């Protein structure tokens, strides 16, 4: 577990180093989208810190925060109106209402109308379908949260949570690459799959394909 946490921290550093370029422009839309993506990566850092400290239930609650922050960053770039972008760019003391901002399900519905998100949407929907109920339970002190608090958090489940969180971090990295407008930068982020394959949650077919590519390069 300790090795996985350490390698995951290195993956985070590698993602940020890869996308360390100026934004394509300094518009409020790109700045707000970047802020949400970086917030998603921050939640991933906090999740690992909590797991390392033995606070697994709190870590699981942050998994939902990470997922929603990333989804918001994509929605800001592709779907938000100018008024919604302006709202998200205001300081809290402005006293504006957030009622004009969509909840998660509405953001995902909006993604279905954006052709560029055709590959991303199934990943986000799949995670919501399979993990949303337990994640909500941890946020609201439901059955999953109470059970894990009593009986402990199994190591295999913790490993999968870390890997799932890293998957989301990789998606955030690719999104940050898009915001730079640098050609080919998304592919540079994707190449981290090979270096940090043990940190990511893949189906066995994809994992074998990645391992085979790594062996060929060696």
C-alpha positions in Angstrom: 0.0 0.0 0.0 2.8 2.4 0.9 4.5 1.8 -2.4 1.2 2.5 -4.3 0.7 5.7 -2.4 4.2 6.9 -3.1 4.0 6.0 -6.8 0.6 7.8 -7.0 2.2 10.9 -5.6 4.9 10.7 -8.3 2.1 10.2 -10.9 0.5 13.4 -9.7 3.8 15.3 -10.0 4.4 13.9 -13.5 0.9 15.0 -14.6 1.5 18.6 -13.4 5.0 18.7 -14.9 3.7 17.5 -18.3 0.9 20.1 -18.5 3.0 23.0 -17.1 2.2 25.4 -20.0 0.3 28.6 -20.1 -3.4 28.4 -20.9 -4.4 28.9 -24.5 -5.9 32.3 -23.4 -6.7 34.0 -20.1 -10.5 34.0 -20.6 -12.6 33.5 -17.5 -13.9 30.2 -19.0 -10.5 28.7 -19.3 -9.3 30.0 -15.9 -12.4 28.6 -14.1 -12.1 25.3 -15.9 -8.4 25.1 -14.9 -9.3 25.9 -11.2 -11.9 23.1 -11.1 -9.4 20.6 -12.6 -6.7 21.6 -10.1 -9.2 21.3 -7.3 -9.9 17.7 -8.5 -6.2 16.9 -8.3 -6.1 18.5 -4.8 -8.9 16.2 -3.7 -6.9 13.2 -5.0 -3.9 14.4 -2.9 -6.1 14.7 0.2 -7.6 11.3 -0.4 -4.2 9.6 -0.4 -3.2 11.6 2.7 -6.3 10.4 4.6 -5.7 6.8 3.5 -2.2 7.0 4.7 -3.4 8.3 8.1 -5.9 5.4 8.4 -9.0 7.6 7.8 -10.5 5.6 4.9 -14.1 6.6 5.3 -13.2 10.3 5.0 -11.0 9.4 2.0 -14.0 7.8 0.3 -16.0 11.0 0.8 -13.3 12.9 -1.1 -13.5 10.5 -4.0 -17.0 12.0 -4.8 -15.6 15.5 -4.4 -12.8 14.6 -6.9 -15.2 13.2 -9.4 -17.6 16.2 -9.2 -14.7 18.8 -9.4 -13.4 17.1 -12.6 -16.9 16.9 -14.1 -17.4 20.6 -13.3 -14.1 21.5 -15.0 -15.2 19.8 -18.2 -18.7 21.3 -18.0 -17.3 24.8 -17.6 -15.2 24.5 -20.8 -17.8 22.9 -23.0 -21.3 23.6 -21.7 -21.5 26.5 -19.3 -23.1 29.8 -20.4 -21.1 33.0 -20.0 -23.3 34.0 -17.1 -22.6 30.7 -15.3 -18.8 31.1 -15.9 -19.1 34.6 -14.5 -20.9 33.3 -11.4 -18.1 30.8 -10.8 -15.5 33.5 -11.2 -17.0 35.7 -8.5 -15.7 35.7 -4.8 -18.1 34.2 -2.2 -18.6 37.6 -0.6 -20.4 38.7 -3.7 -23.4 37.0 -2.2 -24.6 35.4 -5.5 -26.8 32.4 -5.5 -25.5 29.1 -7.0 -29.0 28.0 -8.0 -28.0 28.7 -11.7 -25.4 25.9 -11.6 -26.5 22.4 -12.6 -26.0 19.3 -10.4 -24.0 16.4 -11.6 -26.7 14.5 -13.5 -27.5 17.6 -15.5 -23.9 18.2 -16.4 -23.6 14.6 -17.7 -26.8 15.1 -19.7 -25.2 18.2 -21.3 -22.1 16.2 -22.2 -24.2 13.9 -24.4 -24.6 16.9 -26.8 -20.9 17.6 -27.1 -19.2 15.4 -29.8 -15.7 16.0 -28.3 -16.8 14.3 -25.1 -18.0 11.1 -26.8 -15.1 9.0 -25.3 -15.1 10.6 -21.9 -18.8 10.4 -21.1 -19.0 6.6 -20.9 -16.2 6.6 -18.3 -17.9 9.2 -16.2 -21.4 7.6 -16.4 -19.9 4.1 -15.7 -18.3 5.4 -12.5 -21.5 7.1 -11.4 -23.5 3.9 -12.1 -21.2 1.6 -10.2 -19.8 3.8 -7.4 -22.3 6.6 -6.7 -24.4 4.8 -4.1 -21.4 3.8 -1.9 -19.8 7.2 -2.4 -23.0 9.0 -1.3 -23.1 6.6 1.7 -19.7 7.8 2.9 -20.6 11.5 2.4 -23.9 11.1 4.3 -22.8 8.5 7.0 -24.9 5.8 5.4 -24.8 2.0 5.6 -21.4 1.7 3.7 -19.8 4.3 5.9 -21.1 2.8 9.2 -20.1 -0.7 8.2 -16.6 0.2 7.2 -16.2 2.3 10.4 -17.1 -0.7 12.5 -15.4 -3.5 10.6 -12.4 -1.7 8.9 -11.6 -1.0 5.3 -10.3 -4.0 3.4 -6.9 -3.4 1.7 -8.0 -4.6 -1.7 -10.8 -2.1 -1.7 -8.4 0.7 -0.6 -6.1 -0.2 -3.5 -8.9 0.0 -6.0 -10.0 3.4 -4.6 -6.5 4.8 -5.0 -6.3 3.5 -8.6 -9.7 4.8 -9.4 -8.7 8.2 -8.0 -5.6 8.1 -10.1 -7.7 7.4 -13.2 -9.6 10.6 -12.5 -6.3 12.4 -12.0 -5.2 11.2 -15.4 -8.4 12.5 -16.9 -7.9 15.9 -15.2 -4.4 16.0 -16.6 -5.7 15.4 -20.1 -8.2 18.1 -19.6 -5.5 20.5 -18.4 -3.6 19.6 -21.6 -6.6 20.6 -23.7 -6.7 24.0 -21.9 -3.2 24.8 -22.9 -3.9 24.4 -26.6 -0.5 22.7 -27.1 -0.7 20.2 -29.9 -0.1 16.6 -28.8 0.1 17.4 -25.1 -2.8 15.1 -24.3 -0.9 12.2 -25.8 2.1 13.1 -23.6 -0.2 12.7 -20.5 -1.5 9.4 -21.8 2.0 8.1 -22.1 2.1 8.2 -18.3 -0.2 5.1 -18.4 2.9 3.0 -19.3 5.2 4.4 -16.6 2.6 4.3 -13.8 0.4 1.3 -15.0 0.5 -0.2 -11.5 -1.2 2.9 -10.1 -4.1 2.8 -12.4 -7.3 0.8 -12.6 -7.6 -1.0 -15.9 -9.4 -4.0 -17.2 -7.1 -7.0 -17.7 -7.1 -6.7 -21.5 -5.9 -3.0 -21.4 -3.4 -3.8 -18.7 -1.8 -6.6 -20.7 -1.7 -4.3 -23.8 0.1 -1.6 -21.8 2.6 -4.1 -20.3 3.3 -5.5 -23.8 4.1 -2.0 -25.1 6.4 -1.4 -22.2 8.3 -4.7 -22.9 8.7 -3.8 -26.6 10.2 -0.4 -25.7 12.7 -2.1 -23.3 
